[in-house]
Amino acid sequence: MTLDEFLRFENGHPGRHEFVAGEVFAMSGGMLRHSQIIQNISFVFMTRTRGGPCRVHSSIVMVQVGDDRIYYPDVLLVCARLPGDTLVVREPTVIVEVTSPSTSRADRGDKLDGYRRLTSLGTYLIVDQRRRRVDRHWRDRDGSWQWEQYLVDGSVPIPRLDAPLTLDEIYDGVDLPRVAEPDVPEYDVDGAELED
């Protein structure tokens, strides 16, 4: 399927699908904690950008990465001025993905690789829904990508917000699992998994 064929397909079908190199992937629903985390982050972003040029979108806005990828990020901050009938965003400023067991590898692999190609993107957050863990990837002043991880507590700096996003704000009211779950594989700043 070509990108144009996908966009026609997506606009004519119920549900949401992502497009990667000619293949179409159906998106499934998420758990309540996944939804709560998205709402928490969206609320903080909306509060901290009110009155400014940036707008917050969540889960239903498509982002185009190059000529062969379309994703639906969980939370999106767009600071470019766009018409209200825009279907696909090509210049996001901040992207947030909340992981699930089925998406964790893609969020830390293919999506990380793709999102870093967006010249407008300054920050990409990967938020774990099973434990208090946030990975922040950001573009440094020299254009290189940096990576930092926040565990349990802390404040995540995000340009365009008037204050950092705290882990308490992200996980407010979220019922995290009480059972031990396997750790997500570690990865380096380039997105490759590290060997044990």
FIKOLZA-1660 file (N, C-alpha, C; in steps of 0.1 Angstrom, whole numbers, plus 5000, padded with zeros to 4 digits):
% residues 196
   i   px   py   pz ch aa at
   1 5008 4988 5000  A  M  N
   1 5000 5000 5000  A  M CA
   1 5009 5012 5000  A  M  C
   2 5006 5022 4992  A  T  N
   2 5013 5035 4992  A  T CA
   2 5008 5044 5003  A  T  C
   3 5015 5054 5006  A  L  N
   3 5011 5064 5016  A  L CA
   3 4997 5070 5013  A  L  C
   4 4995 5074 5001  A  D  N
   4 4982 5080 4996  A  D CA
   4 4971 5070 4998  A  D  C
   5 4974 5057 4994  A  E  N
   5 4964 5047 4995  A  E CA
   5 4960 5045 5010  A  E  C
   6 4970 5045 5019  A  F  N
   6 4968 5043 5033  A  F CA
   6 4959 5055 5038  A  F  C
   7 4962 5067 5035  A  L  N
   7 4954 5078 5040  A  L CA
   7 4940 5077 5035  A  L  C
   8 4937 5073 5023  A  R  N
   8 4923 5071 5018  A  R CA
   8 4917 5060 5026  A  R  C
   9 4924 5049 5028  A  F  N
   9 4919 5037 5036  A  F CA
   9 4916 5042 5050  A  F  C
  10 4925 5049 5057  A  E  N
  10 4924 5053 5071  A  E CA
  10 4912 5062 5073  A  E  C
  11 4909 5071 5063  A  N  N
  11 4898 5080 5064  A  N CA
  11 4885 5074 5062  A  N  C
  12 4885 5062 5056  A  G  N
  12 4872 5055 5053  A  G CA
  12 4869 5043 5062  A  G  C
  13 4878 5040 5071  A  H  N
  13 4875 5029 5080  A  H CA
  13 4874 5033 5095  A  H  C
  14 4866 5026 5102  A  P  N
  14 4866 5028 5117  A  P CA
  14 4878 5023 5123  A  P  C
  15 4881 5028 5135  A  G  N
  15 4893 5023 5142  A  G CA
  15 4905 5031 5137  A  G  C
  16 4917 5028 5143  A  R  N
  16 4929 5035 5139  A  R CA
  16 4939 5024 5135  A  R  C
  17 4948 5029 5125  A  H  N
  17 4958 5020 5120  A  H CA
  17 4971 5028 5118  A  H  C
  18 4982 5022 5120  A  E  N
  18 4995 5028 5117  A  E CA
  18 5001 5022 5104  A  E  C
  19 5009 5030 5098  A  F  N
  19 5015 5026 5085  A  F CA
  19 5030 5026 5086  A  F  C
  20 5036 5015 5083  A  V  N
  20 5051 5014 5083  A  V CA
  20 5055 5007 5071  A  V  C
  21 5062 5014 5062  A  A  N
  21 5069 5008 5050  A  A CA
  21 5059 5000 5042  A  A  C
  22 5047 5005 5039  A  G  N
  22 5037 4998 5031  A  G CA
  22 5028 4988 5038  A  G  C
  23 5031 4986 5051  A  E  N
  23 5022 4977 5059  A  E CA
  23 5013 4984 5068  A  E  C
  24 5001 4979 5070  A  V  N
  24 4991 4985 5079  A  V CA
  24 4990 4977 5091  A  V  C
  25 4990 4984 5103  A  F  N
  25 4989 4977 5116  A  F CA
  25 4977 4983 5124  A  F  C
  26 4968 4974 5127  A  A  N
  26 4956 4979 5135  A  A CA
  26 4961 4982 5149  A  A  C
  27 4955 4992 5155  A  M  N
  27 4958 4996 5169  A  M CA
  27 4947 4991 5178  A  M  C
  28 4951 4985 5189  A  S  N
  28 4941 4980 5198  A  S CA
  28 4938 4990 5209  A  S  C
  29 4928 4987 5217  A  G  N
  29 4925 4995 5228  A  G CA
  29 4935 4994 5239  A  G  C
  30 4935 5002 5249  A  G  N
  30 4944 5002 5260  A  G CA
  30 4937 5000 5274  A  G  C
  31 4946 4998 5284  A  M  N
  31 4941 4996 5298  A  M CA
  31 4937 5009 5304  A  M  C
  32 4930 5009 5315  A  L  N
  32 4926 5021 5321  A  L CA
  32 4938 5029 5326  A  L  C
  33 4949 5023 5331  A  R  N
  33 4960 5031 5335  A  R CA
  33 4967 5037 5323  A  R  C
  34 4967 5031 5312  A  H  N
  34 4972 5037 5299  A  H CA
  34 4965 5050 5296  A  H  C
  35 4952 5049 5297  A  S  N
  35 4943 5061 5294  A  S CA
  35 4945 5072 5304  A  S  C
  36 4946 5068 5317  A  Q  N
  36 4948 5078 5328  A  Q CA
  36 4961 5085 5326  A  Q  C
  37 4972 5078 5323  A  I  N
  37 4985 5085 5321  A  I CA
  37 4984 5095 5309  A  I  C
  38 4978 5091 5298  A  I  N
  38 4976 5100 5287  A  I CA
  38 4968 5112 5291  A  I  C
  39 4957 5110 5298  A  Q  N
  39 4949 5122 5303  A  Q CA
  39 4957 5131 5312  A  Q  C
  40 4965 5125 5321  A  N  N
  40 4973 5133 5331  A  N CA
  40 4983 5142 5323  A  N  C
  41 4990 5136 5314  A  I  N
  41 5000 5143 5306  A  I CA
  41 4994 5154 5298  A  I  C
  42 4983 5150 5291  A  S  N
  42 4976 5160 5283  A  S CA
  42 4971 5172 5291  A  S  C
  43 4966 5169 5303  A  F  N
  43 4961 5180 5312  A  F CA
  43 4972 5189 5316  A  F  C
  44 4983 5184 5320  A  V  N
  44 4995 5192 5323  A  V CA
  44 5000 5200 5311  A  V  C
  45 5001 5194 5300  A  F  N
  45 5005 5201 5288  A  F CA
  45 4996 5212 5285  A  F  C
  46 4983 5210 5285  A  M  N
  46 4973 5220 5282  A  M CA
  46 4973 5232 5292  A  M  C
  47 4975 5228 5305  A  T  N
  47 4976 5239 5315  A  T CA
  47 4988 5248 5313  A  T  C
  48 4999 5241 5309  A  R  N
  48 5012 5249 5309  A  R CA
  48 5014 5256 5295  A  R  C
  49 5006 5253 5285  A  T  N
  49 5007 5260 5272  A  T CA
  49 4996 5269 5269  A  T  C
  50 4986 5270 5279  A  R  N
  50 4974 5278 5276  A  R CA
  50 4978 5293 5273  A  R  C
  51 4972 5298 5263  A  G  N
  51 4975 5312 5258  A  G CA
  51 4987 5313 5249  A  G  C
  52 4994 5303 5247  A  G  N
  52 5006 5303 5239  A  G CA
  52 5003 5297 5225  A  G  C
  53 5013 5296 5217  A  P  N
  53 5012 5291 5203  A  P CA
  53 5010 5276 5201  A  P  C
  54 5013 5268 5212  A  C  N
  54 5013 5254 5211  A  C CA
  54 4999 5248 5214  A  C  C
  55 4996 5237 5208  A  R  N
  55 4984 5230 5210  A  R CA
  55 4987 5215 5213  A  R  C
  56 4978 5209 5222  A  V  N
  56 4980 5195 5227  A  V CA
  56 4970 5187 5220  A  V  C
  57 4974 5175 5215  A  H  N
  57 4965 5165 5209  A  H CA
  57 4968 5152 5215  A  H  C
  58 4958 5143 5215  A  S  N
  58 4961 5130 5221  A  S CA
  58 4954 5119 5213  A  S  C
  59 4962 5109 5209  A  S  N
  59 4958 5096 5204  A  S CA
  59 4950 5096 5191  A  S  C
  60 4945 5107 5186  A  I  N
  60 4937 5106 5173  A  I CA
  60 4943 5114 5162  A  I  C
  61 4954 5120 5164  A  V  N
  61 4961 5128 5154  A  V CA
  61 4972 5120 5148  A  V  C
  62 4973 5119 5135  A  M  N
  62 4984 5112 5128  A  M CA
  62 4996 5121 5127  A  M  C
  63 5008 5114 5128  A  V  N
  63 5021 5121 5126  A  V CA
  63 5028 5113 5115  A  V  C
  64 5032 5121 5104  A  Q  N
  64 5039 5115 5093  A  Q CA
  64 5054 5116 5096  A  Q  C
  65 5061 5104 5094  A  V  N
  65 5076 5104 5096  A  V CA
  65 5081 5099 5082  A  V  C
  66 5087 5109 5075  A  G  N
  66 5093 5105 5062  A  G CA
  66 5081 5102 5052  A  G  C
  67 5085 5094 5042  A  D  N
  67 5075 5090 5032  A  D CA
  67 5068 5077 5034  A  D  C
  68 5073 5070 5045  A  D  N
  68 5068 5057 5047  A  D CA
  68 5062 5053 5061  A  D  C
  69 5060 5063 5069  A  R  N
  69 5055 5060 5083  A  R CA
  69 5044 5070 5087  A  R  C
  70 5033 5064 5092  A  I  N
  70 5023 5072 5099  A  I CA
  70 5020 5066 5113  A  I  C
  71 5021 5074 5123  A  Y  N
  71 5019 5069 5137  A  Y CA
  71 5008 5078 5143  A  Y  C
  72 5002 5072 5154  A  Y  N
  72 4993 5079 5162  A  Y CA
  72 4999 5080 5176  A  Y  C
  73 5007 5091 5179  A  P  N
  73 5013 5092 5192  A  P CA
  73 5002 5094 5203  A  P  C
  74 5005 5089 5215  A  D  N
  74 4996 5091 5226  A  D CA
  74 4993 5105 5230  A  D  C
  75 5004 5113 5230  A  V  N
  75 5002 5128 5233  A  V CA
  75 5011 5135 5223  A  V  C
  76 5007 5146 5218  A  L  N
  76 5014 5154 5208  A  L CA
  76 5013 5168 5211  A  L  C
  77 5024 5175 5211  A  L  N
  77 5024 5190 5213  A  L CA
  77 5029 5196 5199  A  L  C
  78 5020 5204 5194  A  V  N
  78 5023 5210 5181  A  V CA
  78 5024 5225 5183  A  V  C
  79 5035 5231 5179  A  C  N
  79 5037 5246 5180  A  C CA
  79 5036 5253 5167  A  C  C
  80 5036 5245 5156  A  A  N
  80 5034 5251 5143  A  A CA
  80 5019 5255 5141  A  A  C
  81 5017 5266 5134  A  R  N
  81 5003 5270 5131  A  R CA
  81 4997 5261 5120  A  R  C
  82 4986 5254 5123  A  L  N
  82 4980 5245 5113  A  L CA
  82 4965 5248 5112  A  L  C
  83 4959 5246 5100  A  P  N
  83 4945 5247 5099  A  P CA
  83 4938 5236 5107  A  P  C
  84 4926 5239 5111  A  G  N
  84 4918 5229 5119  A  G CA
  84 4914 5217 5112  A  G  C
  85 4914 5217 5098  A  D  N
  85 4911 5205 5091  A  D CA
  85 4923 5196 5087  A  D  C
  86 4934 5199 5093  A  T  N
  86 4947 5191 5090  A  T CA
  86 4945 5177 5095  A  T  C
  87 4948 5167 5086  A  L  N
  87 4947 5153 5089  A  L CA
  87 4960 5147 5094  A  L  C
  88 4971 5152 5089  A  V  N
  88 4984 5146 5093  A  V CA
  88 4994 5157 5097  A  V  C
  89 5000 5156 5108  A  V  N
  89 5009 5165 5114  A  V CA
  89 5023 5161 5109  A  V  C
  90 5031 5170 5104  A  R  N
  90 5045 5167 5100  A  R CA
  90 5055 5174 5108  A  R  C
  91 5051 5184 5117  A  E  N
  91 5061 5192 5124  A  E CA
  91 5057 5192 5139  A  E  C
  92 5057 5181 5146  A  P  N
  92 5054 5181 5160  A  P CA
  92 5066 5186 5168  A  P  C
  93 5064 5191 5180  A  T  N
  93 5074 5197 5189  A  T CA
  93 5078 5187 5200  A  T  C
  94 5068 5180 5205  A  V  N
  94 5070 5170 5216  A  V CA
  94 5060 5159 5213  A  V  C
  95 5066 5146 5214  A  I  N
  95 5058 5134 5212  A  I CA
  95 5059 5126 5225  A  I  C
  96 5048 5120 5230  A  V  N
  96 5048 5111 5241  A  V CA
  96 5041 5098 5237  A  V  C
  97 5048 5087 5240  A  E  N
  97 5042 5074 5238  A  E CA
  97 5042 5067 5252  A  E  C
  98 5030 5062 5255  A  V  N
  98 5029 5054 5268  A  V CA
  98 5029 5039 5264  A  V  C
  99 5039 5032 5269  A  T  N
  99 5041 5018 5265  A  T CA
  99 5030 5009 5270  A  T  C
 100 5029 4998 5263  A  S  N
 100 5021 4987 5267  A  S CA
 100 5030 4975 5264  A  S  C
 101 5026 4963 5269  A  P  N
 101 5035 4951 5266  A  P CA
 101 5036 4949 5251  A  P  C
 102 5026 4952 5243  A  S  N
 102 5027 4949 5229  A  S CA
 102 5034 4960 5221  A  S  C
 103 5036 4972 5227  A  T  N
 103 5042 4983 5219  A  T CA
 103 5055 4988 5224  A  T  C
 104 5060 4983 5236  A  S  N
 104 5072 4987 5242  A  S CA
 104 5084 4986 5233  A  S  C
 105 5086 4975 5226  A  R  N
 105 5097 4974 5217  A  R CA
 105 5097 4984 5205  A  R  C
 106 5085 4986 5199  A  A  N
 106 5084 4995 5188  A  A CA
 106 5086 5010 5193  A  A  C
 107 5081 5013 5205  A  D  N
 107 5083 5027 5211  A  D CA
 107 5097 5030 5213  A  D  C
 108 5105 5020 5217  A  R  N
 108 5119 5022 5220  A  R CA
 108 5128 5018 5208  A  R  C
 109 5122 5014 5197  A  G  N
 109 5130 5010 5185  A  G CA
 109 5126 5018 5173  A  G  C
 110 5117 5012 5165  A  D  N
 110 5113 5019 5152  A  D CA
 110 5108 5033 5154  A  D  C
 111 5099 5035 5164  A  K  N
 111 5094 5048 5166  A  K CA
 111 5104 5058 5170  A  K  C
 112 5113 5054 5179  A  L  N
 112 5124 5062 5184  A  L CA
 112 5132 5066 5172  A  L  C
 113 5136 5057 5163  A  D  N
 113 5144 5060 5151  A  D CA
 113 5137 5069 5142  A  D  C
 114 5124 5067 5140  A  G  N
 114 5116 5075 5131  A  G CA
 114 5114 5089 5136  A  G  C
 115 5110 5090 5149  A  Y  N
 115 5107 5103 5154  A  Y CA
 115 5119 5112 5155  A  Y  C
 116 5131 5106 5157  A  R  N
 116 5143 5114 5157  A  R CA
 116 5147 5120 5144  A  R  C
 117 5140 5116 5133  A  R  N
 117 5143 5121 5120  A  R CA
 117 5134 5134 5117  A  R  C
 118 5125 5137 5126  A  L  N
 118 5116 5148 5125  A  L CA
 118 5124 5161 5129  A  L  C
 119 5127 5170 5120  A  T  N
 119 5136 5181 5124  A  T CA
 119 5129 5191 5134  A  T  C
 120 5116 5191 5134  A  S  N
 120 5109 5200 5144  A  S CA
 120 5108 5194 5158  A  S  C
 121 5111 5181 5159  A  L  N
 121 5109 5174 5172  A  L CA
 121 5120 5178 5182  A  L  C
 122 5117 5182 5193  A  G  N
 122 5127 5186 5203  A  G CA
 122 5128 5175 5215  A  G  C
 123 5116 5169 5218  A  T  N
 123 5116 5159 5229  A  T CA
 123 5106 5148 5225  A  T  C
 124 5111 5136 5229  A  Y  N
 124 5103 5124 5228  A  Y CA
 124 5103 5117 5241  A  Y  C
 125 5092 5115 5247  A  L  N
 125 5090 5108 5260  A  L CA
 125 5085 5094 5258  A  L  C
 126 5091 5084 5265  A  I  N
 126 5085 5071 5265  A  I CA
 126 5082 5068 5280  A  I  C
 127 5069 5067 5282  A  V  N
 127 5063 5066 5296  A  V CA
 127 5059 5051 5298  A  V  C
 128 5064 5045 5308  A  D  N
 128 5060 5031 5312  A  D CA
 128 5047 5032 5319  A  D  C
 129 5038 5023 5316  A  Q  N
 129 5025 5022 5323  A  Q CA
 129 5025 5012 5334  A  Q  C
 130 5036 5004 5336  A  R  N
 130 5036 4994 5346  A  R CA
 130 5045 4998 5358  A  R  C
 131 5053 5008 5357  A  R  N
 131 5061 5012 5368  A  R CA
 131 5064 5027 5365  A  R  C
 132 5069 5034 5376  A  R  N
 132 5072 5048 5374  A  R CA
 132 5085 5049 5367  A  R  C
 133 5085 5051 5354  A  R  N
 133 5097 5051 5346  A  R CA
 133 5094 5060 5334  A  R  C
 134 5102 5070 5331  A  V  N
 134 5101 5078 5319  A  V CA
 134 5115 5079 5313  A  V  C
 135 5115 5077 5300  A  D  N
 135 5127 5079 5292  A  D CA
 135 5125 5091 5284  A  D  C
 136 5135 5101 5286  A  R  N
 136 5134 5113 5278  A  R CA
 136 5145 5113 5268  A  R  C
 137 5141 5115 5255  A  H  N
 137 5150 5117 5244  A  H CA
 137 5148 5131 5240  A  H  C
 138 5159 5139 5239  A  W  N
 138 5158 5152 5234  A  W CA
 138 5170 5156 5226  A  W  C
 139 5167 5166 5217  A  R  N
 139 5177 5171 5208  A  R CA
 139 5184 5182 5215  A  R  C
 140 5197 5181 5216  A  D  N
 140 5206 5191 5222  A  D CA
 140 5208 5203 5213  A  D  C
 141 5214 5213 5218  A  R  N
 141 5216 5225 5210  A  R CA
 141 5224 5223 5197  A  R  C
 142 5233 5213 5198  A  D  N
 142 5241 5210 5186  A  D CA
 142 5234 5201 5176  A  D  C
 143 5222 5197 5179  A  G  N
 143 5214 5188 5170  A  G CA
 143 5215 5173 5174  A  G  C
 144 5224 5170 5183  A  S  N
 144 5226 5156 5186  A  S CA
 144 5215 5151 5196  A  S  C
 145 5211 5139 5196  A  W  N
 145 5201 5134 5205  A  W CA
 145 5207 5128 5218  A  W  C
 146 5201 5132 5229  A  Q  N
 146 5205 5128 5242  A  Q CA
 146 5194 5119 5248  A  Q  C
 147 5198 5112 5259  A  W  N
 147 5188 5103 5266  A  W CA
 147 5190 5103 5281  A  W  C
 148 5179 5104 5288  A  E  N
 148 5180 5103 5302  A  E CA
 148 5168 5096 5307  A  E  C
 149 5169 5088 5318  A  Q  N
 149 5159 5080 5324  A  Q CA
 149 5155 5086 5338  A  Q  C
 150 5142 5086 5341  A  Y  N
 150 5137 5091 5353  A  Y CA
 150 5129 5079 5360  A  Y  C
 151 5133 5075 5372  A  L  N
 151 5127 5064 5378  A  L CA
 151 5121 5068 5392  A  L  C
 152 5109 5064 5395  A  V  N
 152 5102 5066 5407  A  V CA
 152 5098 5080 5410  A  V  C
 153 5108 5089 5409  A  D  N
 153 5105 5103 5413  A  D CA
 153 5113 5113 5403  A  D  C
 154 5110 5125 5404  A  G  N
 154 5118 5135 5396  A  G CA
 154 5109 5143 5387  A  G  C
 155 5116 5153 5380  A  S  N
 155 5109 5162 5371  A  S CA
 155 5116 5161 5358  A  S  C
 156 5108 5160 5348  A  V  N
 156 5112 5159 5334  A  V CA
 156 5112 5172 5327  A  V  C
 157 5123 5178 5323  A  P  N
 157 5123 5191 5316  A  P CA
 157 5118 5189 5302  A  P  C
 158 5109 5198 5298  A  I  N
 158 5103 5198 5285  A  I CA
 158 5103 5213 5280  A  I  C
 159 5111 5216 5269  A  P  N
 159 5110 5229 5264  A  P CA
 159 5096 5232 5259  A  P  C
 160 5092 5244 5259  A  R  N
 160 5079 5249 5256  A  R CA
 160 5069 5248 5267  A  R  C
 161 5072 5242 5278  A  L  N
 161 5064 5242 5290  A  L CA
 161 5070 5251 5300  A  L  C
 162 5062 5258 5308  A  D  N
 162 5067 5268 5318  A  D CA
 162 5073 5261 5330  A  D  C
 163 5071 5248 5332  A  A  N
 163 5076 5241 5343  A  A CA
 163 5078 5226 5339  A  A  C
 164 5087 5219 5345  A  P  N
 164 5089 5205 5342  A  P CA
 164 5077 5196 5345  A  P  C
 165 5076 5185 5338  A  L  N
 165 5066 5175 5340  A  L CA
 165 5071 5166 5351  A  L  C
 166 5064 5164 5362  A  T  N
 166 5068 5156 5373  A  T CA
 166 5063 5142 5372  A  T  C
 167 5070 5132 5377  A  L  N
 167 5064 5118 5377  A  L CA
 167 5052 5117 5385  A  L  C
 168 5051 5126 5396  A  D  N
 168 5038 5126 5404  A  D CA
 168 5026 5130 5395  A  D  C
 169 5029 5140 5386  A  E  N
 169 5018 5144 5377  A  E CA
 169 5014 5133 5367  A  E  C
 170 5024 5127 5362  A  I  N
 170 5022 5117 5352  A  I CA
 170 5014 5105 5358  A  I  C
 171 5018 5101 5370  A  Y  N
 171 5012 5089 5376  A  Y CA
 171 5001 5092 5386  A  Y  C
 172 4996 5104 5386  A  D  N
 172 4985 5108 5396  A  D CA
 172 4973 5099 5394  A  D  C
 173 4968 5092 5404  A  G  N
 173 4956 5084 5403  A  G CA
 173 4958 5071 5395  A  G  C
 174 4970 5068 5391  A  V  N
 174 4972 5056 5383  A  V CA
 174 4975 5044 5393  A  V  C
 175 4967 5033 5390  A  D  N
 175 4968 5021 5398  A  D CA
 175 4979 5012 5391  A  D  C
 176 4991 5013 5397  A  L  N
 176 5002 5005 5391  A  L CA
 176 5001 4991 5396  A  L  C
 177 5006 4981 5388  A  P  N
 177 5005 4967 5392  A  P CA
 177 5013 4965 5405  A  P  C
 178 5008 4956 5414  A  R  N
 178 5015 4953 5426  A  R CA
 178 5024 4940 5425  A  R  C
 179 5023 4934 5414  A  V  N
 179 5031 4922 5412  A  V CA
 179 5043 4925 5404  A  V  C
 180 5054 4917 5407  A  A  N
 180 5066 4919 5399  A  A CA
 180 5064 4915 5385  A  A  C
 181 5069 4924 5376  A  E  N
 181 5068 4921 5362  A  E CA
 181 5082 4921 5356  A  E  C
 182 5084 4914 5345  A  P  N
 182 5098 4914 5339  A  P CA
 182 5102 4928 5335  A  P  C
 183 5114 4932 5337  A  D  N
 183 5119 4945 5333  A  D CA
 183 5119 4946 5317  A  D  C
 184 5117 4958 5313  A  V  N
 184 5118 4961 5299  A  V CA
 184 5133 4961 5295  A  V  C
 185 5137 4955 5284  A  P  N
 185 5151 4955 5280  A  P CA
 185 5157 4969 5279  A  P  C
 186 5169 4971 5284  A  E  N
 186 5176 4983 5283  A  E CA
 186 5180 4986 5269  A  E  C
 187 5182 4998 5265  A  Y  N
 187 5186 5002 5252  A  Y CA
 187 5195 5013 5253  A  Y  C
 188 5204 5015 5242  A  D  N
 188 5213 5026 5242  A  D CA
 188 5206 5038 5235  A  D  C
 189 5213 5049 5235  A  V  N
 189 5207 5062 5230  A  V CA
 189 5203 5060 5215  A  V  C
 190 5209 5051 5208  A  D  N
 190 5206 5049 5194  A  D CA
 190 5195 5039 5192  A  D  C
 191 5189 5034 5203  A  G  N
 191 5177 5026 5202  A  G CA
 191 5180 5011 5201  A  G  C
 192 5193 5007 5201  A  A  N
 192 5196 4993 5201  A  A CA
 192 5196 4987 5215  A  A  C
 193 5191 4975 5216  A  E  N
 193 5190 4968 5229  A  E CA
 193 5205 4965 5233  A  E  C
 194 5207 4966 5246  A  L  N
 194 5220 4963 5252  A  L CA
 194 5221 4948 5256  A  L  C
 195 5232 4942 5254  A  E  N
 195 5234 4928 5258  A  E CA
 195 5236 4927 5273  A  E  C
 196 5231 4916 5279  A  D  N
 196 5233 4914 5293  A  D CA
 196 5246 4909 5296  A  D  C
% end
